Amino acid sequence: MLLEIREKAQGWFAWLIVAFITIPFALWGIQSYLGVGEEPVMASVNGEEITQREAEQQVRRLRERLRSELGGAYRPEMFTDEMLRKQVVEQLIDQVVLRQTADDWNLRASDELVRQFIRSIPVFQRNGRFDVQAYNIAVRNQGMSQRAFEESVRLDLVLDQLQRGITASAIATDREVNEFIRLRDQQREVGWLRVSGEKLLQDYTPSEEELKQYYEAHRERWLIPERVKVEYLLLDPEIAGAGVEVTDEALRDYWRQHQDEFRAPEERKVRHILIAVPENADEETVARARARAEDVYKRLEGGAAFDEIAREVSEDPGSKEQGGELGWISPGLMPKTFEAVAFALDKGTISKPVRTPFGFHVLQVTDIKSGGEASFESLRDQVEAAYRRQQAEQQLFDKAEKLADLTYENPDDLNTAAEELGLEIRESDWFDRSGGKGPLASQKVVAAAFSEDVLNEGHNSELIELDEDRVLVLRVVEHEAEQVPPFDQVKGKVREALMKDKAA
């Protein structure tokens, strides 16, 4: 999104530069000249590349999942970026290999299978039934569109087909089976004694000479890699849009210009009675199920109460006890044949049996919410949120462009850019080539911090695009070469390591 920032530089100084670099642009291309180039590649699988951006996104997601699952037990030092990055790249390679194999075998997951799986996910359910609102909120909280989420589910289902197909076709010989049973049914008596290494060494105190000898013999243990401290300016939508002013007039203008985005889909409140039948059932089974469904339809047409019949015969465990109630549905998430009938019925009418992959349904629409335009007042909160996002993105682009110019024109400090743009200069802890914390975990940051121009010449870095909506500029403020600290500085660590070795 922001790679063209340098191309849009303004002011006489920028135009002077443009005049001198027009010919190189024509010869080598803008990206080549600016050193942007193609996205760095972490791995290649049969010609399909796994980019650094993909890996970094997965590292962030994995770290967030670990933080969520471990809660208060989470410690950042337990999961270094280098460790997570290695794990993520291996997983991405495995995923690409499996997907390529699935493509070669023509494995597919149908739309119906994807819908069925999504509807079965517990987090999308309320009182045992699929809830559209819960689904939309959960997907949005993951930063994904419905289409992107459904495609990720489709891929997971295809890979699951492949893996189950391979494991289910495994063949074991009689000898292997007998050996497994023999080992499984073995019983052994075991005696053991636990000896604490710490207790054995509780009266042992290493001498100064022993510690120094151990220090010299294991110098590589105390090695501190080359490392830097940096100060940096970070821009993201939240920071860039902090000063966005919102007026009622601006919101109304935005709403009028984007009314298509705020059109509500038609919704229908539906209840059903399901006569279940497998999708691959034989003709006789299907015929029996159809006859039962037609009998249900006749009873309802004869005046029987829908909720009572549903509790009596419906084979949908999620809605049976609620009299068949499915709640409000909107287009896109129900099986196509079911949806077509539901959105064609008049309020209160009962459908003839309709077949889906789940069996035969008899439907009734009990209420209808018309789609179309809603009033500004009813949508004000949504309009304001969308307006703020748009303004923040625009502010981000504008400020990133200015940040690039100011830090280029003032290469020896960040103060000028910070003051003019109202940004906070942040300072990092020490980090080495494996990366720092937060935004400094990116390998793009590492590459910039240890580059010749930034590390040795003392200049600001170029604008670093961390992802689609985060950029930063940094400069090195402290640098230490690779070194082994003096004995006195690491004496405590030496004693601890020696005692552990002795205890082992």
N, C-alpha and C positions, 0 to 999 in steps of 0.2 A: 504494500500500500504506500510505503514511504520511500521506495527506492529511487523515485524520480525527484526527490527533494532538491538535490544539487542542480538538476536541470532547470528548476524554477527559481533560482537565486535572483535577487533583485538588487538594484543600486549600481552606481557607476563602477565600483570596484569589481563587482561580479561580471558586469558586461565587458570590462577590460579583459578579464580572464577568459570569458567566452570567446572573445575575438582571437585570442592566441591559441585556443585549443580546438577551433573549428575543424581544422584539417585532421588532427589526430582522431577526432570523433568520427569523421567520415571514413578514415582508414581502418580503424580498429573497433569501432562501436563504443557507445557510451558506457556500457557496463564494464567492458574491458578496460577502458581508460580510467574509470573510477576505482577499479580494483574490486568491484562487486562480484562479477563472475557468476558461475552457476552455484546452486545450493551445494554445500559440502556433502559428500556421500560417505556414509558410515559402513555400508556393505552393499554388495551386488549379488543377487541371486538369479542365475540364468538370464542375466541382462536387465533384470528389474532392480532398480536402485532403492535403497533405504536411505533417506536423507537425514542430515543432522537435525533438521527441524522436526521431522517425525519422531526421532528418538527423544529429543528434548521435551516435546509435548507429552510423550508417554512417561518420561521420568517424572514430570510434574504431576501427572495424574496418579502414578504409582505412589509418590510421596504423600499426596493428599489422602489416598486411600489408607495408607499405613497410619497416617496421623489420625484419621477418623476411627480406624479399627482399634488402635492401641490406646487412644485417649491420653490420659495422664501418664501412661507408661512410655509414651513416645519420646525418644531422644534423637535429635538430628545427627549426633555423632555416631549413632548406631547404624545409620544408613548413609554412607558417603555417596556423593553424586557419581563418583567413579564406579562404585559397586552397583548402584542402581542402573547406571548407563549400560554397563556390561550385561546385566540381567535383561534389560529392555531390548537391547540389540539382538541378543540370542532369541528372545521371544518373538521379535519381529521377523527374524530369519526363519524360525520354525513356522510362523504363520504364513509367510510368503510361500515357502516350500509346500505346505499343506494346501494352500489355496490354488497354487499352480497345478498340483496333482489333482485336486478336485475338478479344476477346469478341464484337464486332460481326460478325466473320467466322465465328464459331462454331468456332474452332480449339481442339482439345483434345489432351491427351497421355494415353493410356490408362495404367492401372496396370501393364500388361505392359511398355510402352515405358519407364516410369520404372524398373521393376526391372532391365530389360535395360541401361539406361544406367548405373545405379548399379553393377551387377556388372562393368561394363567399365572403371570408374575404377581406374587402376593403384594408387593409394594404398590401396585396399581389398583388394588381392590379395596372396597369399603363394605364391611359386613358380608364378606364372601363373594361379592360381585364386582365385576370390572367397573371402574369409575373413570370416566373420560377426563374429568378435571384433575384427578390425582395423577393420571398419566401425563397430561400436558405439563403440570407443574414439575413433576419429577424429571421429565426430559429437558425442560427449559433450565432446570437447576444444574444439569450436567453440561450446559452450554451447547446443546445440540438442537438441530431442527428435528421434527418428527421423521422426515424422510431420511436424514442421516442416521437417526437411531434405528429405524426399521431396516436400513441397509446393513448396519452393524449386526443386528439380530440375524438377518438373512445369512451373513457370512459365518456367524457362529454356528448356525444350524447346519450349514453345508459342511463345515469342518467337523462338526459332531458326527454327521453321517459318515464321513470319510474314516474318522478314527474308530467308530463303532464297527464299520464294515471290515476294517483290518483286524481288530481284536476278536470279532465274532468268528472270523474265518481261521483263527489259529488252530493248528492241529497238534495234539499231544499223542505220543505213542503209548502203548500199554505199559512199557517199561517206565516211562516218565510218570504216568499216572500212579503206578504201584510205588515208585520211589517217593512221590509226593505224599501218598497216604501213609507210608511207613514213617516218614519224618514228622508228619502232622500228628500221628498217634503216639509218638515216643514220649516216654516219661523219664525224667532224670531227677536224682536227688543232688542238691547242690549245697555246699557249706561255704561260708565266706566270713572274712574278718575285715572290718574297715579300720584302716590305720590312717590317722591324720598326719600329713606331712608337717603341718604347722606345729603340732604337739611335739613331734620328733625334734624339731628345730627350735623349740621355745627357749632352750638354754644356750643356743648357738648365736654368737655375735661375730660377724666377719670382721677381720682386721682391716685397717686402712690399706695395707699392702695388697690384701686379697681383692679389695674393691678396685684398686687401681689396675691390678693385673686383669681382672674381669672386664673392666672398662676398655683396656687396650686390646684385649682379645676379641671384643665384640663391638668395635667402633661403628660398624655399619648400623647397629641398633639405635644409636644416638643421632644418626645423620638427620639434619634438618635440610630439606630440599630448598632450592632457590625459591624465594617467595617475595611478595610485594604487598604493600598497602596502597589503596587507591582512594581518591575522592571522585565523586561522580554526580552527575545530574540525571535524574530519572524522569521520564514523561510517560504517563499512561492516561487513559480516558478520565479516571477519577481525579488525577492531579490536574490535567489540562482543563477539565470542565468544572473545577471547583468554583470559579467565579461566574458561572453562567447565570444570567438573570432571567427569571421567568415571569412574564406578564400574561394576563388573561387574553389580551389582544394577540400576542404572539402565539399562544396556544390555539386560539380559534383559527388563526391564519394557517397554522400547521395542520389542524384537523381538516379544514376545507381543502387543502392541497393533497392530503393523503387519505381521503375518505374510503378509498378502496381497501386500505389496510385495516380499517376498523369496521368493515361490514361483518355482521354476525351471521354465521351459518344457520339455516333452519334446523331446529331440534324437535325431536318427537319423543314423547313419553310412551314407552312400549311395554307390554307384557306378553308373555308367550307360554305355550305348552309344548314341550319337546318330547317326541317319541324317538329315542336314540336308535341309530343304526350305523354300523361302521361304514366308512366311505367305500371300502372294498368288499362289502357284503355280497353274497350271492343273490340271484334274482328272487328266490323264494323268501329269503329274509326281508328283502326290500319290500316285496309285495305285502307281507304280513304287517310290516311297520306302516306302510301307506294306508292299509285298511284300518288300522287302529287310529291313525291320525284323521282319516275321513269320518270315522265314528265320533271322534271328539268334536269335529267341526259340526256334525249334525246335531249333537247334543247341545252345543252352544247356540246354534241357530234356533233350536227348539226352546230356548229360554233358560237353559241351565246357567248358574252363576260361574263366571270365568274363574274367579279365585278358588272356588270350591273344586272345580274340575282340575285345576292346576295342582292343587295339593293332593288330589286323589291319584292322578295318572302321570303327571309330568316327570320326566327323567333328567331334568336339569337340577342337580343338587344345590346349585347356587341361588336359584330363584323359586324353587318349588314351595318352600315354607312361607314365602312372601306372596303367594298367590300368583307366581309367574312374573312378578314385577322386575323389569330390567332397568328402570329409571330412564333418564333422558339420554338419547343417543344423537350423535351428529354424523354427517357423512364421512366415510373413510375408514372406519374401524370394525364394522360388522361384515360378515360374509356378503358378497355382492348380491346374491339372490335374495337373502334376508333383507338387505338394505333397500333393494329395489321395491319390494312389496311394502315395507314399512313406510317408505316415503311416497307411496302411491295411494295408501288407504286414507279414507276420510276419518275424521275423529269419531270414535265409537264403533266403527265397523270391524268385522272379524274376517280374517283372510281364510281362503282355502289352504290346505296343507302346502308348504313350500319346502323344497329339499335343499339342504346345505351339507357340508362335510360332517356335521354333527348328527344329522338325521332329518326328521320331518317336524316342522314348526307350524303351529297355528297361532297367528298374531292378532293382537288388538292394539290400536293406537288410542290412548286415553286422553292425550292432550297434545297440543301443537304450539311451538313458539316460532313465529315467523322470523325469517332472516332479514337481511337488508340493513339499511342505515339505522343507527341508533343516535340519540340526541347527544350533543356535546357534553351536557351536564352528566349524563350517565356514564360517559367514557373519559371524564376529565383526568382521572388518575392515570389511565393507560396512555392518554395523549401526552400528558406531562412527562411520563417516563420515556416515551419514544422521542419526544422533543429534546429532552436532556441528553439522551444517547446521541442523537444527531449532532447537537451543538458540541458535545464533548469530542466527538470524532473530528469535527471541523476544527475545533480549537487545538486538538492534538496535532493535526496536519500542519496548521499554521505555525504553532509554537515549535514543532519539530524542525520546520524549515528555517525559522529564525535561530533556533539552537544550533543547527548545522552551520549557518553563516557566522554567527557570533563567535563560536568556539574555533572556527577556521581563521577568522580575522584577528582573533586574540588567542594565539596558540599556546601562550605560556600560563594561562590561568583560566579558571571557571567563574571568577567573581563577576565579570562584566555580564556574561550570559545569565547568571543567577539573579543579579539585581534587575536586569531589564525584563526578564520573564517571570520574576517572582518565584523562583525555584529554590529549594533547599539544597545546599551542598552537603552530601552525605559522605561519610568516611567508613571504609571497610576495616575489618580485622585483617590479619595476615592471611594470605592464601597462596597456594602454589599452583602448578600447572594442572592439577586435578580440578581446580575451580574453587570458588568461594561459596557463600551462602546467598539464598534468595536469588535476585536477578544476576548476581555475579557467578552463579553456577554454570551459566551458559559458556560453551566452548568458544563462542564468538568473543565474549568478554576476555577470556583467557588469552586468546590469540592476539587481541588488541593490546592487553596489558603487557605482554611479553614481546611485543614487536619492537623492532629497532627504533622506529620513530618515537614511540611513546616511552619505552624503557630507557633507552640510551640518550636520545635527543631531548627528552623532557617535554615533548609536545602533547597537546590534547589528542585524544583518539578521534577518528572520524565518527560520524553518527552510527551507532550500532543498533540494528533492528533486532530486538530479542525475539519478537513474534509479530503478529499482525497489528497489535495495538500497544506495544511497549518499545520505547527506544531510550538509549542513554548515551552520554559522552563521559569519558573518564580521563584521568591523568594519574600517573604514579607519583606518590608522595614519599614512599620509603621503599627501599630495595635491599634485600640481603642475598648474597650468593650462597650456594650450597656449602654447608659447613658442618663440622662435628663440634659441638659446644665443649668448652673446657670441662674437665672432670668435676670441679667444684660446682658447676652449674647444674649438672645432671646426677650428682652423687646420690640423691634420694632414689631416682629411677634405677641407678645401677644396683643399689642395695636391694630394692624390691625384685629386680630381675634375677639377681644372684640367689636370693632366698627361694624364689619360685623354682629355679633350676635345681637347687639342692633338694627341695621338697619332692620334686618329681622323681 
